[in-house]
Amino acid sequence: MSLQDKLLAQRIYLILASLFICSLVVSNLIFQKFFYWYPFGDFEIFGTKLFQISVGIIPYPITFLITDIISEIYGKKRANQVVTTGIFASVFSLGIIYIANAVPAIENSPVTDPLFTKVFGQTALAVIASMLAYLFAQYIDIQVYHFWKKATKGKRLWVRNNFSTMTSQAIDTLSVLFLLCAFKILPWDLFIPLFISGFLFKVFIALIDTPFMYLAVYYFRKRFLLKINEELHID
């Protein structure tokens, strides 16, 4: 690989890592707002309306698409590095929120102390719950992805993309909702409805992002002349 190609590959990796970290941190900050999304009309499954989800779930699937792209192009080691960096970013953002919450607002502040605490006060527990679930899910996603990559000898990209994401998203959704309910951030009666809605939404998004995965892999292979199952090394 030429020096110019190596620098380009490094820049793309940094951009992907930045998008990953941004999506992860934002999803932890906005999770307390819930809404219904009706792409198929007023539809129910097992007595649960689809989709009753947190707005925090909107950027979260992006993180799994990015780790799959990095896993495919840059390898398992680089994907794990991004996941670990995301944990540090979440902890750092949590520290900033703690400081911001501790600083008293002035009398004419448009955002008062009670309002700020109401919006961000539960973020600490949410970030802890999200990080624990995220830690399991992302590392499992990478492991499953490379299992299928090895099993298919680098072929059938859609298999490893979808199977890894669906497996990890099921674990992530189950884990984070269990922890949020255990921490009393959410009531237990919302556990099953939110799990069904959240998991099916993530599966739906995983299916939608498959073409984007193919486009990304096609670009990398064409731009850097990569063979099937070949990875970029930017060390």
C-alpha positions in Angstrom: 0.0 0.0 0.0 1.3 3.4 -0.9 1.8 6.1 1.7 -1.1 8.2 0.2 -3.4 5.2 0.4 -2.4 4.4 4.0 -3.1 8.0 5.0 -6.5 7.9 3.3 -7.3 4.6 5.1 -6.3 6.2 8.4 -8.5 9.2 7.8 -11.5 7.1 7.0 -10.9 5.0 10.0 -10.9 8.1 12.2 -14.1 9.4 10.6 -15.8 6.0 11.3 -14.5 6.0 14.8 -15.8 9.5 15.4 -19.2 8.7 14.1 -19.3 5.7 16.3 -18.4 7.6 19.4 -20.8 10.4 18.6 -23.7 8.0 18.0 -23.0 6.2 21.3 -22.7 9.2 23.5 -25.8 10.9 22.0 -27.9 7.8 22.4 -27.0 7.9 26.2 -28.0 11.5 26.5 -31.4 11.5 24.8 -32.7 8.1 25.9 -35.4 9.5 28.2 -37.8 10.6 25.4 -40.0 7.8 24.1 -42.3 7.8 21.0 -44.3 5.6 18.7 -43.2 5.0 15.2 -45.7 3.5 12.8 -44.0 2.6 9.5 -46.6 -0.2 8.9 -49.6 1.6 10.4 -51.2 0.8 13.8 -49.7 -2.7 14.1 -49.5 -4.9 17.2 -47.6 -8.1 18.0 -48.1 -10.1 21.2 -50.3 -7.2 22.4 -47.5 -4.7 21.9 -47.8 -1.7 19.6 -44.9 -1.3 17.2 -42.8 0.6 17.6 -42.7 2.1 21.1 -39.1 3.1 21.4 -36.7 5.5 23.0 -35.2 8.2 20.7 -31.9 7.0 22.1 -32.3 3.9 19.9 -32.2 6.0 16.7 -28.4 6.6 16.5 -27.5 3.3 18.3 -27.8 0.9 15.3 -25.3 3.1 13.5 -22.7 1.9 16.0 -23.2 -1.7 14.9 -23.0 -0.9 11.2 -19.8 1.0 11.8 -18.2 -1.9 13.8 -19.2 -4.3 11.1 -17.5 -2.1 8.5 -14.4 -1.7 10.6 -14.4 -5.5 11.3 -14.7 -6.3 7.6 -12.1 -3.8 6.3 -9.7 -3.1 9.2 -10.0 -6.3 11.2 -11.0 -7.5 14.6 -8.3 -5.6 16.5 -9.3 -2.2 15.2 -13.0 -2.9 15.8 -12.3 -3.8 19.4 -10.2 -0.6 19.8 -13.2 1.5 18.7 -15.5 -0.2 21.1 -13.1 0.4 24.0 -12.7 4.0 23.0 -16.5 4.4 23.0 -16.5 3.3 26.7 -14.0 5.9 27.7 -16.0 8.6 25.8 -19.1 7.6 27.6 -17.4 7.8 31.0 -15.9 11.2 30.1 -19.3 12.6 29.0 -20.7 11.3 32.3 -18.1 13.2 34.2 -19.0 16.4 32.4 -22.7 15.9 33.1 -21.9 15.5 36.8 -20.0 18.8 36.9 -22.7 20.6 34.9 -25.4 19.3 37.2 -23.4 20.4 40.3 -22.9 24.0 39.2 -25.9 26.1 40.4 -27.8 27.9 37.7 -28.2 31.7 37.8 -31.6 33.2 38.6 -32.5 34.1 35.0 -31.0 30.9 33.4 -33.3 29.6 30.7 -32.6 26.1 32.0 -33.1 25.8 35.8 -31.4 23.3 38.1 -34.6 21.2 38.6 -35.1 21.1 34.8 -31.5 20.2 34.1 -31.6 17.5 36.8 -34.8 16.1 35.4 -33.4 15.7 31.9 -29.9 14.6 32.8 -30.2 13.5 36.4 -30.8 9.9 35.5 -28.1 9.9 32.8 -25.5 8.4 35.2 -27.5 5.3 35.8 -28.5 5.1 32.2 -24.9 5.4 31.0 -23.9 2.7 33.4 -26.7 0.4 32.3 -26.1 1.2 28.6 -22.3 0.7 28.9 -22.7 -2.7 30.6 -25.1 -3.8 27.9 -23.1 -2.2 25.2 -19.9 -3.8 26.4 -21.4 -7.3 26.1 -23.3 -6.6 22.8 -20.5 -4.9 20.9 -17.8 -7.5 21.7 -20.2 -10.3 20.9 -21.1 -8.5 17.7 -17.4 -8.5 16.7 -16.9 -12.1 17.7 -20.0 -13.4 15.9 -19.1 -11.3 12.8 -15.6 -12.8 12.5 -17.0 -16.3 13.2 -19.3 -16.0 10.2 -16.6 -14.3 8.2 -14.3 -17.3 8.8 -17.1 -19.8 8.3 -18.0 -18.3 4.9 -14.4 -17.6 3.9 -15.1 -14.0 3.4 -18.2 -14.5 1.2 -21.9 -14.0 1.9 -21.4 -10.5 3.5 -25.1 -10.3 4.3 -25.0 -13.4 6.5 -22.3 -12.0 8.9 -23.7 -8.5 8.8 -27.2 -9.5 9.8 -26.6 -12.5 12.0 -23.9 -10.6 14.1 -26.1 -7.5 14.5 -29.3 -9.4 15.3 -27.5 -11.6 17.9 -25.8 -8.6 19.6 -28.9 -6.4 19.4 -31.0 -9.0 21.2 -28.4 -9.2 24.0 -28.1 -5.4 24.1 -31.8 -4.8 24.3 -32.4 -7.4 26.9 -29.5 -6.3 29.1 -30.1 -2.6 29.0 -33.8 -2.9 29.7 -33.2 -5.3 32.6 -30.7 -2.9 34.1 -32.9 0.2 33.6 -35.8 -1.6 35.3 -33.5 -2.9 38.0 -32.2 0.7 38.6 -35.9 1.8 38.7 -35.4 4.2 35.8 -38.2 2.4 34.0 -41.1 0.4 35.5 -41.1 -3.4 35.0 -44.4 -3.4 33.2 -42.7 -1.7 30.2 -40.0 -4.3 30.0 -41.7 -6.7 27.6 -43.3 -4.0 25.3 -40.0 -2.1 25.1 -38.0 -5.3 24.5 -40.2 -6.4 21.6 -40.4 -3.0 20.1 -36.7 -2.3 20.6 -35.4 -5.6 19.3 -37.7 -5.7 16.2 -36.8 -2.1 15.4 -33.1 -2.9 15.6 -33.7 -6.0 13.4 -35.6 -3.8 10.9 -32.7 -1.3 10.8 -30.2 -4.1 10.5 -31.9 -5.3 7.3 -32.1 -1.7 6.0 -28.4 -1.1 6.6 -27.2 -4.2 4.6 -27.1 -2.3 1.3 -25.0 0.4 3.0 -22.7 -2.3 4.2 -22.3 -3.6 0.7 -21.7 -0.1 -0.7 -19.0 0.5 1.9 -17.2 -2.8 1.3 -17.5 -2.3 -2.5 -15.8 1.2 -2.1 -13.0 -0.1 0.0 -12.2 -3.1 -2.2 -12.2 -1.0 -5.3 -10.3 1.9 -3.9 -7.6 -0.1 -2.1 -7.6 -3.1 -4.5 -8.6 -5.5 -1.7 -9.4 -9.2 -2.4 -12.2 -11.0 -0.7 -11.3 -11.6 3.0 -8.3 -9.2 2.7 -8.0 -6.5 5.4 -6.3 -3.1 5.5 -3.4 -2.7 7.8 -2.8 0.9 8.9 -0.2 0.4 11.7 
